């Protein structure tokens, strides 16, 4: 069995929020170019992301949210939903592909066609709340995928692991209080979206880090706070909200992680997945805006996922 699926779609590069926006199509190009340059591209099975269905999206989003986004989609130019989040005429289709990639990844893994999958998609998703687009995000891709695992494949316990520099407020909004989901995360605090620290639900392990936190602090959090809860929960599938903007070269935030931290945390979760989840892992791209650091970090993450 091939180890790792790589899921993407050209539509994800057509979504464009303006020439100076950090969440740019160049992010996916940088990842692809680096994998090719390093000779890593031949190790994966490539799939084109399908369009998520409205039924799949409604598992985590309100019908009103979907209708508002559809109506906001412009025929020409760019329409801003907030100062950070904008749509062009390709955004709706790209967002459907990004969410659909997670659904496909779950299906591939659950059918045993691959052990794990990485979704190189944009727009990202972990800030999208049940009824609100924000923070570059329209649909909560990781939440759509996790809900698909629970409902379509009848799993009873899934875990979301979020190491983006920003708190995954949208994922928390979708799953807070849900006994079938455990979410563990780190995020810089105080920092956008200024959430995650006020009375989180019992199924949320939110760990704020101060600006300047480095590899040692991150690894202590994973070993001492994340892993005990995850082992106790024994998820049947693990989902990575894989944001790489906590890298020390990324000026979006102020944490100081390195490529080796991303490979290390991936290995820790792979061992857990082998123990209790039949190795099932789905990873979805979130942040990461320094193109070189993003490409190198994704490669490190993928090397660990694919065991090479």
N, C-alpha and C positions, 0 to 999 in steps of 0.2 A: 504493500500500500504506500502510495506517495505520501510524504509527511505533511507538506504544507501547500495549501491553495493560496493563490494571490488573485484577489478579486478587485477589478477596477472597471472604469468605462470612460471612453473619450468624452462623454457628455459632462463628466465632472470637471473637465478643464475649460468648458465653455461658460460656466458660471463665473462672472467677473463683477466685482464691486467697485472698480475704478483703478486707475493705473498706479495709485500710491497706496492702495490698501494692502496690508501685510498678508491677509489671507488670499493669496493670489494663485492663479493657475500654475505659476512657476514651481510651486511646492511639489506638485505631482511629477513635473518634468525633472526636478532635481533628484527625486527618489529614483525614478526610472533610469535616468542617466548614470547615477552612481552604481546601481545594481548591475547595469550592463558593463560599466568600466571595471568593476571588481570581479566580473565573471560569475556573478551570483544569480543572474536572471534564469539560467538554465536549470536551476534546482527546484523551480516551482511549477505547479500546474496553473495556468492562467485561465481565468473565467471572466466573462463580461457580466457586469452586474445587471440584474433585471430591474424593472420598475416595481417598487413597492406598491401594493394595492391599498386602497382606502381602508379596507377591512383590517389589514395589518397595522396601518397607522393609527386607527381608532382604538387599538388596544392600549395605547399610551397617550393619545392626543384627543382633544375634544373635536367634535364635528365642526363646531364654530371656528376653531383655530384653522382647520384645514380649509374651510370655505374662505376665511379672511385671506390666507396666503394665496389661494387660487385667484381670488379677485384682485389682489395687489400685483400680480404678475404683469409686468408691462409688455407692450408690443415693441416698444423702442426705448432706448436709453436705460437709465438706472433710477429705480425708485427706492428711497430710504425708508425702512421701517423704524429705525432708530439711528443715532449718529454712527453706530458701528456696523449695522446690519442692513444690507441692501440687496435688491433683486434686479437682474437684467432679464431679458426674455428667455434665457436658458436656465435660470435658477430653479424654477419649479421642476423641470425634467431632471436636472442634476441632483436636486434634493431627493427626488423619488429614487434615482439610481443609488445614491449613498445609503438610504435606508434599505433599499432592496438588496444591496450587497451583503448586509448583515443577515438578512433572512436567508439568502443563498448560502452564506457561510455556515449557518446553523444546520441547514438541510444537508449540506455536503458532509459535515462532521457527524451528524446523527446517523446518516446512511452508511458511515464507515468508509467513505470514498477517500477521505483524508483524515489525518489525526488532528490537524488544526488549520486555521485559515487567518490570513491577514487581508484587510480591506483597505486599499489605498484609494480613499474617496474624499471628496469635498463637495459641498460644504460639510464642516464638522457638525457635531450634534449635542455635546453634553451640556450646553447651556440652554437648549430648547426645553422649556417647561411644558406642562400638559396643554396650556392654552396660550403660550407666549413664545414668539421667536425673539432671540436676543443673542448677543455675543458671537456674531458670525454664524449662528446656528438657526435652522428652520424646523427640521424634524430631529427628534432625539434618536439618532441611529442606533446607539447601543441599547437603549431601552426598547426600541422596536424589535431588535434581535433577541434580547433576553425574554421579552414577552412572547415572542414566537416559539422559543424553546419551551417555555412553560405551557403555553396553550396548544400549540400544534403537535408538540412531541411529548406532552404530558410529563415533563420533568417537574420535580417538586421543590428543588433547591438549586438556585443559580447564584453565582457571585459576580459582582462587578468590581474590577480593580482599576482605579483611576489615578494615574501619576502625572497628570497635566499640572502645570503651574497654577492654573485657576481651578477653583472649586467647581465640581460638576453639579451645580444647583439644579439644572434641569432633570438630571437623572435622579437626584434626591427627590425632587417634586413628583416624579412619576412613580417612585417606589417606596416612599417613606411609609413605614408601618406595615409593609407587605412582608409577611412571614416567610414567603418563598424566595425572597431576595436579600442577600447581604451585600452591602456596598462598603468597600474600604477605600480610603483616599488620603492623599496628601495634597496640600495646596499652600501657596504663599498667603500670609495674612498679616496685616490688613492689605487687601488687594482685591481687584475686580473678581467676582461680582459682590464682594463684601457679604458673604453668606457662609453658612456651614458651621458656625460656632455657637449659635443660639439654640439651645435645647434640641439637638438632633434626635430623630427617632431611634428606637433601640436597635434597629437593623442597619444603622449608619455608623461606621467607624471613621469619623472625620478627624484628621490630624493636621491642624494648622502649623505651618513652619514659618519662622521669621525670615525676612530677607537675609540672604547670605548663607542660609543653611546648606550644608555640603553633603558629600557622599556618606560620611560617617553617620550623620544625623538621619539621613534617609534610610540607611540600612538598619539602624537601630529601630526606627519606626516599623519597618517591614518585619523584622525579626521579633520584636517585643510586643507589638500591638496588632499588626495585621494577621500574622501567621497563627497565633493562638486562636483568634476568633474564626479564622477560615478553617482550621483543623476541626474545631468544635462543630462548625456548621456543616462540613463535609458536602460541598457543592457537587452537583452532578454535571455541571458545565461552568467554565470560568470565562468571563468576558473582560478583555482589556479595553478601557478607554485610554488609548495610547497617544497621549499628548507629549511632545518632546520639547516643549518650551520652558521646561525647568533646567535645560542645559545651560551651562555657564556662559556659552557664547551667545545665547539668545537674549537680545535686549528687551524683549517683551516683558520679561520678569526679572527676578533677582535671586533665584536659587542657583546652585552651583553643581548640578549633576553632570556626569560624564557618560560617554557611550558605554563604558564598562558597568555603570550602574543599571542601565537599561537591560543589558544582557544578564546581569546578575539577578535582577528582580524577575525577569522572565524565567530564568532557570529555577528560582525558588517556587514559582507558581506552576511550572511544568511538573516538578516533583510532586506537588500537591495534587495536580490533575491526574497524574499517573496513579496516585494512591487511591483517590476517591471518585474520579470523574472519567475513568477510562481514557485519560489523556485529552479530553475534549476541551479545546480552547478556541475562542474566536476573538480576534484583535481588530480594532477599528481605529483608524487614524483620527486624532483630534487636532491639537495645536502643534506648533513648531514652525518658527518664522525666520530663523537664520538658516538659509537654504543648505549651506554646507553641513552645519551641525545636525539639521534635520535628516539629511540623507545618510550621514554616517550613523546616526542614532537608530534610524529605521533598519539599516543593515545589521547593526548589532542585535537588535530585537529579533530580526528574522533569522539570523544565524543561530540564535538560541532556540527559537521555535522549531527550526528545521534540523537541528542537531548537526551543524557543520561549521 
